[in-house]
Each structure stands twice: as C-alpha cells, then as structure tokens.
Amino acid sequence: MRTWKSILRKAAATLGLLSLGSPALADPQALPAAVPTQLKPAAPVAPVPAVAARPALWAVKDADTTIYLFGTIHALKPGIAWFDGPVAKAFDGSQELVTEVADVGSLDAAQTLMSRALLPEGESLRAKLSDADRAAYDAALAKASIPAAAIDKFKPWYAAVALSSLPLMRAGYAIDQGVEIQLAAKAKAQQKQQGALETVAYQLGLFDSLPEASQLSYLRQVVANLDNVTTQIESLIGEWSKGDADKLAQEMNADTSDPVLVKALLTQRNHAWADWIGKRMEQPGTVFLAVGAGHLAGPDSVQTALAAKGIAAQRLQ
C-alpha cells in the first residue's frame, strides 16, 4: 500500500494552482456563494522580521538565449526575503516571465476551479464515505471549526486540498505571498511579457481525472495526517530557503508513492517542460522560468530531462 504524504509534499512543490492554498481559499469573499467562506484565516498574521532565503537558481544558455530556472513555493508567510542577489539580477535582466499557469490568484482561475470541484447536483461527499471514514472526517471538520455542509458538495480531491490548506492558512501562509504572484506583480511593473506552460484546466484535471476511489483515499490520508501538514510544509520550505535541492528531493520522496500519480504530477510534466525549453532555446532572448521547486529537484527533474537532450543547466545560486 502506498501512502499519500509524499503526494501532499509533491503537490505543495509542484502544482501552481492547487497547492498551499487554492484561489478559493485565498480570498473566499471574492468568489461565488458556492465557495465556503468558512475556509479563511482565523485572524491577521502579526508582522515578523524578514528572514533571508537563498533558493536555488539555474540557467541554460547558448550564444543568444538564456533561460533561468527558478524553483518556487506557491504560498509563503510574510517576511521571507527571497528576491535579491542572483535571483533579482536574473529576473531584472529577463524580458519574459514564464510560470506554470497564468493568473493563479485571479477570479477567473477561481471560477474555473469551482466548475471542476463541485459534485453533480444531488450528490453528497459524506454519503460517499464509509462509516469509519465519515466519523474521522467529521472529527477533523469539527476540530477545524468547519461545518460539514461547507464542503459537502465538493468532490473528494477538492475537500482534501481544502482541508490540507486550512492549517497552512491559519499558520500564516498565503497565496498572495507566494513566489509566482510576487513575480507576476514585478513583471507587470517592469512591463515584461508573461507566459505560462500549462492552463488552469490542465492542472485541475490532474486531480479531477483521478478515479473516485483514489480521490477518497487521498481524502482519507489527508484527514489522518492533518495535524502534520504544517510541519511537513515548513520542512520543505526550510530546504527551499537554503537552496538544498537534493534534500528537498529526498523529503518529497520519503514515502512510497503511486508511480502512476507521480508520473502525472511530476515526471511527465518535467519532460514536457524540457521540450518547451529546448524549443525556446531556438529563439534569442532571456526568459525567467519559475516553476514549483519539486520540478527542479531529484533524479527526475527538469534538469535531468534537459541533460538527456544535451542541454546543460548551470547552478547560479
């Protein structure tokens, strides 16, 4: 039997829309009434002193093209100072920012999420659970002060995302503090081009296309490990802040994982992105490519896929 803890870690570092707080959780007051407004931070987070971070940065280059590769965390606490040194220099010297998806925190993205996350009319999430699973699920909702009705109309995969995001939000993590939204704002201010590797619909489909049995298994494991979510993500962010890609990869792969899901979330996308980079190298210019840190770590990383194409990535930070 596989576990889902590694999948949670992979999602946190790979999925730009869903991980560490979806748009539906980031600003529930801005969304349609179908979104549960109970899923919001309990109180404003007190300001904290800035903490210096030096996340990893690579570059691939030829005579007239440079593509920087920067691993991101999709939601952070305020006060993590990661935009300086080589990262700031690389970004400021780029003509284009490319991320996993465009407009992660937008209302359009949130509405697309809702169109995929809701169960068909007349179906109930709680009705899909076994007696034992329902009891554990109800206990988790009660502990989190979430009425059962708040997410009873959502598919199991979204309920799992919502439950695993809530402790992070209450700990002070926010998608508007995440690297992509911060970079997008800087790109807009500098009038840079912005592009994306994937669509919102594609990323949602990675979870929404899971068989219902797998979705329910995902929810079951999230409920069982809910008390450890914040600790697990904080450990990942610690490795990211130190730029320790090898340790980041080890943490993400600490548990046995379903190879089919790992392929869908990670390796298949890494190869597709390496293909994109290879084609983009045929055009002159400088691109800052920012994707979930899990894609730039470990033996199945984007850099490994690039190396198989004869394209070397140079570590800059």
Secondary structure as UniProt FT lines:
FT   HELIX           5..14
FT   TURN            16..20
FT   HELIX           23..26
FT   HELIX           28..30
FT   TURN            33..34
FT   TURN            37..38
FT   STRAND          51..52
FT   STRAND          57..61
FT   STRAND          65..72
FT   TURN            78..79
FT   STRAND          80..81
FT   HELIX           85..92
FT   STRAND          96..99
FT   TURN            104..105
FT   HELIX           107..117
FT   TURN            121..122
FT   HELIX           126..128
FT   HELIX           131..143
FT   TURN            144..145
FT   HELIX           148..150
FT   TURN            152..153
FT   HELIX           156..170
FT   TURN            171..172
FT   HELIX           175..177
FT   HELIX           179..189
FT   TURN            190..191
FT   STRAND          193..196
FT   HELIX           200..208
FT   HELIX           212..224
FT   HELIX           226..228
FT   HELIX           229..242
FT   HELIX           245..252
FT   HELIX           259..262
FT   HELIX           263..267
FT   HELIX           268..280
FT   TURN            281..282
FT   STRAND          285..292
FT   HELIX           293..296
FT   TURN            299..300
FT   HELIX           302..308
FT   TURN            309..310
FT   STRAND          314..315
//
